[in-house]
Amino acid sequence: MGEDRELLIHRWVTGAFATPEDQRLALLAADIPCAENCRYLAIVVRVDEYRRQLNRLSMEQMYHAKRELLNLCAKTFEHAYCCLGSEAYVVVVLVREDFINPISLFAPIEKLRAAMEKDFGLNLTIGVGTHAISPLDVPESLRNAHIATRYRMVFGPGQDILYESIAMRVGATPPYPEDEHHAVIDAFTRADTAEFERRLSLFFSAVYTQSVQFGQAAAVHLLMELYRAMPPILQAECDLIGAYTALGECDHYGQQLRVVHGFGIAGMERGARRGTLDRHKEQMEAILAYLALNFTNPDLSINAIAEHVKLSTNTVRVLFRENGLGSPKDYLLNLRMTTACRLLRETELTAREISEKVGFTESRYFYAVFKKHTGKTAFEYRAGIGAKQRAPVPAKDGSE
């Protein structure tokens, strides 16, 4: 791409022409289509941590990297017109006939990221602006793309991309059903399946009274918002890219409705499972804390444990089994034996005194359990520790 043409593109995207006629003549000179059926979309490709990268690369190397990025953008995106922005970014304007499907950008964006990371060790933040129906609206599309990169609004796993406005300008911009949109998101975050399904149906009914392209854009936008409404731990588990790909393969709104519905229901189910796991974790922590404080009580039982955490005895048993701790009885016995061994090592208490301190009412029963647990009597266990402590330490030269 010649520098004169690149300069014309730069003046176009930054709105530097004095009149629409000057812009029209410049676009003709740059051989950029401007027919009535053309649609435009600005993309900002920004180098991450630009200032820090200049400590690694010289200005000359960085300029070479940016020129290579410019060439890669022109080759990667179909019908793309590119120019260098100030310092850290490249501007790409896509020009197509009719609506530009945002899903089609996934593959070239990932290809571009991989190439720049491999060849120059540079990471990219990529922002996508709003659709425009006129070359005059491209600067507005570019502003929205800059907003996307500036605030690093996450679009998908590992991707800092935002389709900034759902009011994609395909013909006359229809009103977006904000109330139904927020109602869908609210039902989703509350995991209210019935309300989610009802509101989702109303949402699709509203957007598909407008153009088909608007309905497609709305479905994409709603899917993104459902993703953003998830906690990060659930975002990592969902297949956002798969859902977007499925949306792109839909032939009519009923199929798109099923894709968004399936994505939302799966998210709520993951949230419910995660909530159950978190709740079980809290319950288990409460049980173990209670045992740590009360294991010396000889009357401690699974009924007392269950009553303390307000669960059934069967649920308590399940929690122990799920956490690999065996039965509550086994865990309590191990806790008592571990404490008994520590007291034998660290104190002068008799075995009878220790048996009482770890929750045994009968010392003979304690002796039998301890022998079974350790393979030694309490006397032998303590004697063995003493022998180890009295063992001579070999001299460094090997002499006795």
Secondary structure, 3 states (H helix, E strand, C coil): CCHHHHHHHHHHHCCCCCCHHHHHHHHHHCCCCCCCCEEEEEEEEEECCHHHHHHHCCHHHHHHHHHHHHHHHHHHCCCEEEEECCCCEEEEEEEEECCCCHHHHHHHHHHHHHHHHHHHCCCEEEEEEEEECCHHHHHHHHHHHHHHHHCCCCCECCECCCECCCCCCCCCCCCCCHHHHHHHHHHHHCCCHHHHHHHHHHHHHHHCCCCHHHHHHHHHHHHHHHHHCCCHHHHCCCCHHHHHHHHHCCCCHHHHHHHHHHHHHHHHHHHHHHHHHHHHHHHHHHHHHHHHHHCCCCCCCHHHHHHHHCCCHHHHHHHHHHCCCCCHHHHHHHHHHHHHHHHHHHCCCCHHHHHHHCCCCCHHHHHHHHHHHHCCCHHHHHHHHHHHHHCCCCCCCCCC
